[in-house]
Amino acid sequence: MPRQAGLIAPDDESYWAQIAAQYDVSPSFLNLENGYFGVQARPVFEAFQRYERTVNRDNSFFLRREWPGRHAHVLKRLAAFAGVDEGELLITRNLMESLNIILQGYPWRAGDEVVCASHDYDEVAETLEMVAQRRGLRVARVEVPLNPSGDDEIVAVYEGALSEHTRAILITHMVHRTGQIMPVARLSALARSRGVDTIVDAAHSFAQLDFRLPDLGADFVGANLHKWLGAPLGVGLLYVKRERLGEIAPLFGSMAHADGGIARLGNVGTVPPAPVLAIEDALDFHESIGSASKEARLRYLTQYWVARVRGLPGLRMLTPSDPQRSCAIAVFAIDGLPAQQVCDRLLEEYGIFTVVRPVAGTHGVRVTPHLYITPSDLDRLVAALQAMTRETQ
């Protein structure tokens, strides 16, 4: 696809129809649960299949003779997109592997404190708890308001949790439960002023929002590439600022990289090359649209349906009301109807696939459109929610 110059209007339906046509999706249901992982655009999926055939055909010859150079090329390309040096970036299998490397390899001391939020990803929180038990750490959890008045309110919550024992803050850039975008750069600056590190979960924000990793101000960032970049399942990234590399102990044993470089943190053995090679094709497709245009379109799609249901009687939005505080993810609940029942009915009666997520002591239904979703698709969701809310009155 030709690369675009400048920002594409988020409501240019002629252009976005061309993008949507690049995806092959099931006709049997409307998929509004794209937050788990992203559908690969057709050019990416076809490239992935070619790579798989090549690896299977050429066998050890490919892995021993061609793979090292191809891997280095993909890594360099990904690093350029992320705005970091390739010596600071590791291609991992997913966010959880990335954050396990950091959380388990960080130089904790008994008595250190880690600040995190109740909205952080469940498995990340569980890993942190495991490390805390092993290393004698204290985990301090904060509650971030669902609909904050602004960044100042969020920063104040984290600032109030800092103590003389705080060693690091774990920050989720985009909350998977509600879609709220956290002011990571502000929080990183606060932490740095107190001599505290920030560890960032960018699972949903990477390639959904228009930013580069240094913009976050954090020394440690993990992300998934199979979500919003649209690379195949099985690829993520870990960023460690160069001057911090020597402080992280490898999670996977290796004496092969004694120079202290980031490669020593990624000794996981033989990995499938095809998903890694297809990262470049996913970058090509993403960049043909442009990060800013993609973010604007995803936000437009979300606000399209949210604006039409926000005033429905008994329907509560659990995502911030300010459109700039979220993007493709939004969550709602209907009074008197359990979230799982809403989710089931959307699928069974309307052919719309969504997912339930726990939010602040309750449960909501998460809706995540992708680039192949159109406003008319979202009209189906709106009509379904209008019908459901009428029943509860």
VENJO-V856447 format. One record per backbone hydrogen bond with DSSP energy under -1.0 kcal/mol. CO is the residue of the C=O (numbers start at 1). NH is the residue of the N-H. If there is no record, write none. Layout:
co,nh
CO,NH
CO,NH
This chain:
co,nh
9,12
11,13
12,16
13,17
14,18
15,19
16,20
17,21
19,22
20,23
22,42
30,353
32,368
41,45
42,46
43,47
44,48
45,49
46,50
47,51
48,52
49,53
50,54
51,55
52,56
53,57
54,58
55,59
58,61
59,63
60,64
61,65
62,66
62,67
66,70
67,71
68,72
69,73
70,74
71,75
72,76
73,77
74,78
75,79
76,80
77,81
78,82
79,83
79,84
82,213
85,88
86,89
88,240
90,238
92,236
94,98
95,99
96,100
97,101
98,102
99,103
100,104
102,106
105,249
106,108
109,112
112,138
113,167
113,168
114,140
115,170
116,142
117,120
121,125
122,126
123,127
124,128
125,129
126,130
127,131
128,132
129,133
130,134
131,135
132,136
132,137
136,111
138,114
140,116
142,118
150,154
151,155
152,156
153,157
154,158
155,159
156,160
158,161
163,166
165,113
167,197
168,115
169,199
171,201
173,182
175,179
180,175
182,184
183,187
184,188
185,189
186,190
187,191
188,192
189,193
191,194
191,196
192,195
197,169
199,171
200,222
201,173
202,206
205,208
205,209
209,211
212,215
213,216
214,217
219,241
220,200
221,239
222,202
223,237
225,231
226,38
235,225
236,92
237,223
238,90
239,221
241,244
242,245
244,247
245,248
257,260
261,264
262,265
263,266
266,268
273,277
274,278
276,279
277,280
278,282
279,283
280,284
281,285
282,286
283,287
284,288
286,289
286,290
290,294
291,295
292,296
293,297
294,298
295,299
296,300
297,301
298,302
299,303
300,304
301,305
302,306
303,307
306,310
309,312
312,315
314,335
316,333
322,325
323,326
325,181
330,367
331,318
332,365
333,316
334,337
338,342
339,343
340,344
341,345
342,346
343,347
344,348
345,349
346,352
347,351
351,30
353,32
355,366
357,364
359,362
362,359
364,357
365,332
366,355
367,330
368,34
370,373
374,378
375,379
378,382
379,383
380,384
381,385
382,386
383,387
384,388
385,389
386,390
387,391
